[in-house]
Amino acid sequence: MGVTAILLRPAVLIRIEAAAGFGLAVLLYAWYHGSALLFLILFLVPDVSMLAYFAGSRYGAVCYNAVHTLALPVVLGAYGLLADARLAVLLSLIWFAHITADRALGFGLKYAGGFKDTHLQRLSDAGR
């Protein structure tokens, strides 16, 4: 696939952006001398939100999306930087890394139609 073909596929670009974001989060985490063990333990914690799907797909999507939007870890990171709260910065970087890893792997924000009904899936379908 050539560069022009990639630039005409927003779903692919979003995955590339996400992979870059993941790399940056991991790099910054290491730069802040974050614990690798803490990173490994907390990396999958946001996926606990998937349990909300047991209460129904609409509720599941709301809970999953609340935890998988980049706004919250960005706000937490900004707070950490402004308040000189290193732990907040490290937690925000782990959270950011999780979300961007999900996006790079093709897991998007959810619609109420079901767990596999995502914004990335709709982008991929629209590009065909």
N, C-alpha and C positions, 0 to 999 in steps of 0.2 A: 504494500500500500504506500503510495507516494505521499509527499507532504501535502499537496493540494487535496488529495482524497481525504486525508486526516482532518484538514482544516474545514472540510465540508461536512464533518460528522461531529456535531456537538456532544453526543454521548461519549465518544472517544476522547474528545478534548477535556470533558469533565473528569474522566478517569485519569488522564495524564496530570491535570491540575491537582487532583486528589493525591496521586502518588508523590508529586512534588511537595505537597503540604505535609504528607506523612514523613517524608525524608527530612523536611525542615523541623518538624516537631521533635523527631528523634535526635537530630543534631543539637537543637537547643536544650533538650533534656540532658544530653550528655555534657553540654557546655556548662549547664547549671549543676553538674555533678550529682544528678539524680541517681537514686538507687535502682540498679537493674532489677532487683527482686521486687521492689515496690512497683515498678513499671509492669513487670510480668503478672503480678498479683492483681493489679487494678485495671489492666488493659481491657479485659472483657466484661468488667462490671456494668457498663452501659447496656449490655445485651440482656441483663436481668429484666429490663423493661419489656422484653418480648413476652414475659409471663402474663402481661395484661391482655394478651390475645385470648386467654382462657375466659375472660369476661365478655368477649365479642370482638369482632374485627374493627368496629368503629373505635371502641375504647382502647384496643390494642394499638391502633394506628396513632391515636392521640398521645398515648404514653410513649410509644417508640419515638415519634417525631419530636416530642418535647426534649428527649434525652439525646437525640441524634441530629440536632441542628447546631451549627457552628457558633451561633450567637452566645450561648451560655458559657462555653469554655473560653471564648474571647473576652467576655465580661469578667469572668473569674481571673483570667490572666492579667487583664488590665488592672483589676483591683490588686492583685498580687504585686505587680510592678509598682503601682502608685503607693501602696501601703508597705512596701518592702517586706512582703509576706512570701518568703521563698516557697513554702509548702503549697500555697495557692497557685503559684506559677507552675510548680511541678505537676500538680493535679490537673491544671488546665492543659498542660502539654500532653499528658497521658490521654486525657479526654479528647483533645484535638487529634492526636495520633489515631485513636480508635475510630473516630468518625471519618477521617480521611482514608484510613485503610479500608473501611467499609465501602466508601465511594469508589476507591480504586478497584475494588473487587466486584463492583457492580451492584452493591446493596444500597438502594436509595431510600428516600423518605417515602412513607407509606400513604396510600389512599385507603379509604374505608372499605373498599371492595375486597380486600384480603391482603395477606402478608406479601404475596408476590406482585401485587399491584403497586408499582413504585414509580417515582418520577423518572428514574433512569430507564426503566422498562418502556415507559411512554415515549421518552426521547428516542430510544432505539427503534421503536415501532414506527415513529413518525419519520425517521430518516430512511426508511425502506421504500 
